[in-house]
Amino acid sequence: MDRRDFLRKSGIAAAALTASGEMPAQQTPRRRPNIILYLSDQFRWDFVGANGANSSTRTPNLDAMARRGTNFTHAITNQPVCAPSRSVLFTSRYATETGVWQNGPGMRQDLPTLAGELRKAGYTANLIGKWHLAPGNAKQGGPGAVAPEWRGGFDDLWEGANALEHTSHPYEGTLYDRDGKEITYKDRYRVDFLTDRAEQFLRQKHDKPFFLFVSQLEPHQQNDLNRMVGPKGSAERFINAYVPPDLRAFPGDWHQQLPDYYGACESIDASVGRLHNVLKETGQDEDTIFIFFSDHGCHFMTRNTEYKRSTHNSSIRVPMIIDGAGFNGAQQISQLVGIIDMAPTLLQAAGVPVPSSWKGRSFLPLLQDGAARTAWPDQQLVQISESMTARALRTQDWTYCVADISGVRNAASPQYMEWQMYDQRNDPHELVNLAGRKEYREKAKELKALLLEHMKYAGESAEIKDATLYH
């Protein structure tokens, strides 16, 4: 099944705009907009104040973005772990197709990327921060400097590290420029330092439209310290902060980690505000699309023994707010959109053709077209690796997850068993697993068929066995 067939079968072929990924000629902008893609690693969707689910979070700049722009309230990551999610983002292919089905491998070099396609259309492509899509082994690069062939089309400004969490700490560390030379910082909070570099870039004169990827690490944990680290003093201010219901129902390490997590999220918000201010000061705000999102969420060891890699909302539901050129509609979009859909959307917004090999679909029609909203399928495939080999279908009403229960952790499995099933209408915090319940057998059968269809579209073939026990 190719991309067009799948989109047609998914019920959205009526919107030719979405199926082709191209804008009608009269809608192509006279000047292509600048694009800032701002990624905050492991930032939960409910820690954005505008989403109305958290009384303690302090995100005035993100809230302002949501008020003037477009807030996608049900955005989903298609692979909730750092490197695989990023590979999906930049190639609009599933992680099992990008070569990055888990952290460690390098992204396939033969796939069209968002940065590469924008450069072909006359953009510069620039990165500041974490990359995580070059090979992780020391012989091919490791956590630090990234060779040009592994940069995924970011061939202009490069100030990054492959695994920033291994080349830096919250108040000191190292980035690498395009020639592999070190850029060091000390006694400056990491979020603020990366923002300094982004601000410096934005204040330069640009003869071409630019694509800037600002890739923060926070609020992700500092790996060698095994904890989140907010700015100094911030944890004390959040010591008695709100605990989301999906966390308080389970043991985990949220008791220790939440104060610093809140502080790190607050620092990200301040960073976003700084960059918006620079855009206004330099007169670039009306010509720039600004996207804030995360690669995955965080469940604080409540669902398994680490922080993500599960099909629960705490892992797969992410913030996604877009403002600027073409997106300032002061609206909320509740349709399910995936990270896999981001690159086609941005190309369409820039008037650039979408590669036929991409699997995502542009969600730009959702902004203005009521028919497109009605026809949108509200289904996303989620692939899980490392914690287990699993697949899930997320719809507006259900999460249906299957897993290889043999314990083998591979890119994919020929056989899965029903593992989890959650009713999103009545159990949004996913406290009751309905997999194996006989009264839900018909619904499980329906969801199984849909999941298999999505897996086929992703290039997979597998058998799914019915759950034999309610657990």
Secondary structure, DSSP 8 states (H G I E B T S, - for coil): --HHHHHHHTT-TT-HHHHH----GGGS-SS--EEEEEEEET--GGGSGGGS--SS---HHHHHHHHHSEEETTEE-SS-SHHHHHHHHHHSS-HHHHT-SSSSS---TTS--HHHHHHHTT-EEEEEEE---S--SGGGTTTS---GGGSTT--S-EEEETTHHHHEETTEEEEE-TTS-EEEEESS-HHHHHHHHHHHHHTS--SS-EEEEEEEEEES-BGGGTB---STTHHHHTTT----HHHHTS-SSHHHHHHHHHHHHHHHHHHHHHHHHHHHHTT-GGGEEEEEE-S----TTSSSSSSS-SSSHHHHEE-EEEEETTT---EEE-S-EEGGGHHHHHHHHTT----TT------GGGGT-HHHHHH---EEEEEE-SS--EEEEEESSEEEEEE-TT----S--SEEEEEEEEETTT-TT--S--TT-GGGHHHHHHHHHHHHHHHHHTT---EEE---S--
